[in-house]
Every structure is written in structure tokens, then in C-alpha cells.
Amino acid sequence: MKGILIRWAALAAAIALTAWLMPGVTVHGEGSQWVINLIIIAAVFGLVNAIIRPIVMFFTCPLIILTLGLFTLVINALMLSLTNWLLPNILTVSGFWTTFFASLIIAIIAGLLNALVGGDS
């Protein structure tokens, strides 16, 4: 349980840092509402990645193999886009390339934070 909360916090921090770094990514809200919105985004994004991403990966397996795994980056962008679609008043990501690079930054930062705090347990 502790590992899940650590990964959730790392994902929320990664989304916050991405929203701060990229001009096309916006987490709506002020003060404590912004933090609550960030936690909601991290929860929905985590659930989308846990439930829908494996299904999409399974059905696009030939394309992933054909592109030597690079299509996985597009799938990550699609999962962030789905999260954006599910939370229209909380998260705004403008355009495909913004979504693509934002998902890449979120994956890198969340991975680094998980490795630093040991969120694998």
C-alpha cells in the first residue's frame, strides 16, 4: 500500500513539474484546489495506464514491433490525451505534440522519482 502511495505522489509531482515546464499543459485551480486537482489527475492517469494501456499495447503489438518500440511513445501520448478528455475542467493539454512531449517528460520524471524513493515495494 505504501508503494502505491509513493508512486501516486511521484506521478502527481511529475505532472506538476510538467505543467510548470510546458506552456501547453495546464492544471486548473488555485491553491489547495490545484493540489486536489493534481491528485485527481494522477489517479485517473494511473488508472488509465493500468487498465487501458495494456489493452492498447496488446492490440498494437505488431506496430510496436515494426517500429522497434517507438510506437509506445505514441501510446503514452494517447493515454495522456484520454486523461485530458476524461478531465476537461481539471487538465488542459493543447495539441498532439504538446501531449507527446508532456507524456515523455511525465514518464521520465516519474521514473526517476520512483527510482529515487524506491516506489517499487
C-alpha positions as CSV (number, residue, x, y, z in Angstrom):
1,M,0.0,0.0,0.0
2,K,2.8,2.3,0.9
3,G,4.4,1.7,-2.6
4,I,1.2,2.6,-4.4
5,L,1.0,5.9,-2.5
6,I,4.7,6.7,-3.2
7,R,4.1,6.0,-6.9
8,W,1.0,8.1,-6.9
9,A,2.8,11.0,-5.2
10,A,5.7,10.7,-7.7
11,L,3.2,10.8,-10.6
12,A,1.5,13.8,-9.2
13,A,4.9,15.6,-8.8
14,A,5.8,14.6,-12.3
15,I,2.6,16.1,-13.7
16,A,3.1,19.3,-11.6
17,L,6.6,19.7,-12.9
18,T,5.5,19.1,-16.5
19,A,2.7,21.7,-16.1
20,W,5.3,24.1,-14.8
21,L,7.8,23.4,-17.6
22,M,5.5,23.2,-20.7
23,P,3.3,26.1,-21.7
24,G,0.6,23.9,-23.3
25,V,-0.1,21.9,-20.2
26,T,-2.4,23.4,-17.5
27,V,-3.7,22.1,-14.3
28,H,-6.6,24.3,-13.3
29,G,-7.3,25.6,-9.8
30,E,-5.8,27.8,-7.2
31,G,-4.0,26.9,-4.0
32,S,-5.4,23.8,-2.3
33,Q,-7.8,23.2,-5.2
34,W,-4.8,22.9,-7.5
35,V,-3.3,20.3,-5.3
36,I,-6.5,18.3,-5.2
37,N,-6.9,18.6,-9.0
38,L,-3.3,17.3,-9.3
39,I,-4.1,14.3,-7.1
40,I,-7.2,13.6,-9.2
41,I,-5.2,13.8,-12.4
42,A,-2.6,11.5,-11.1
43,A,-5.2,8.9,-10.0
44,V,-7.0,9.0,-13.3
45,F,-3.8,8.9,-15.3
46,G,-2.6,6.0,-13.2
47,L,-5.8,4.1,-13.7
48,V,-5.8,4.8,-17.5
49,N,-2.2,3.5,-17.6
50,A,-3.1,0.4,-15.5
51,I,-6.3,-0.6,-17.3
52,I,-6.5,0.8,-20.8
53,R,-2.8,0.9,-21.8
54,P,-2.2,-2.9,-21.6
55,I,-5.2,-3.5,-23.9
56,V,-3.9,-0.9,-26.4
57,M,-0.4,-2.3,-26.2
58,F,-1.8,-5.8,-26.9
59,F,-3.7,-4.8,-30.0
60,T,-0.9,-2.6,-31.4
61,C,1.8,-5.2,-30.7
62,P,2.7,-5.7,-34.4
63,L,3.0,-2.0,-34.9
64,I,5.2,-1.7,-31.8
65,I,7.5,-4.5,-33.1
66,L,7.6,-2.9,-36.5
67,T,8.7,0.4,-35.1
68,L,11.1,-1.2,-32.7
69,G,9.1,0.1,-29.7
70,L,8.9,3.7,-30.7
71,F,5.1,3.5,-31.1
72,T,5.0,3.1,-27.4
73,L,5.7,6.8,-27.1
74,V,2.5,7.5,-29.2
75,I,0.5,5.2,-26.9
76,N,1.8,7.1,-23.9
77,A,0.6,10.4,-25.6
78,L,-2.8,8.8,-26.3
79,M,-3.1,7.8,-22.6
80,L,-2.4,11.4,-21.6
81,S,-4.8,12.6,-24.2
82,L,-7.5,10.2,-22.8
83,T,-6.9,11.6,-19.3
84,N,-7.2,15.1,-20.7
85,W,-10.5,14.1,-22.4
86,L,-11.8,12.5,-19.1
87,L,-11.0,15.6,-17.0
88,P,-11.8,18.6,-19.3
89,N,-12.2,21.1,-16.4
90,I,-9.2,19.9,-14.5
91,L,-6.5,19.3,-17.1
92,T,-5.8,21.0,-20.4
93,V,-3.2,19.7,-22.8
94,S,-3.2,21.6,-26.2
95,G,-2.2,19.7,-29.3
96,F,-0.6,16.4,-30.2
97,W,3.0,17.4,-30.0
98,T,2.5,19.1,-26.6
99,T,0.8,15.9,-25.4
100,F,3.6,13.8,-26.9
101,F,6.4,15.6,-25.2
102,A,4.4,16.1,-22.0
103,S,3.9,12.3,-21.7
104,L,7.6,11.8,-22.3
105,I,8.5,14.3,-19.6
106,I,6.0,12.8,-17.2
107,A,7.3,9.3,-17.8
108,I,11.0,10.3,-17.3
109,I,10.3,12.4,-14.2
110,A,8.0,9.8,-12.6
111,G,10.5,7.0,-13.3
112,L,13.4,9.0,-11.8
113,L,11.3,9.9,-8.7
114,N,10.2,6.3,-8.3
115,A,13.8,5.1,-8.6
116,L,15.0,7.7,-6.0
117,V,12.4,7.0,-3.4
118,G,12.1,3.2,-4.0
119,G,8.5,3.1,-5.0
120,D,8.8,-0.5,-6.3
121,S,7.8,-2.1,-3.0
